[in-house]
Amino acid sequence: MATTHLTRTPPPARLRHYVSTTDLSADETLGLLELARELKAAHQRREDPQRLAGRTLAMIFEKPSLR
């Protein structure tokens, strides 16, 4: 497995909302999935890359809550 190097990137110039698959380009979607893969791998290695420090994180739920 190749070693990944997580670096901190500046936040986007403007706030963007991801509500639909059409909200991101194909390249942006692939970049987002690659970042998720890197973050998951770092978590499994028990690393703390601080990649999301100062950022807002959203959680996506596929099914409505039954509560």
Secondary structure, DSSP 8 states (H G I E B T S, - for coil): ------------SS-----SGGGS-HHHHHHHHHHHHHHHHHHHTT----TTTT-------SS----
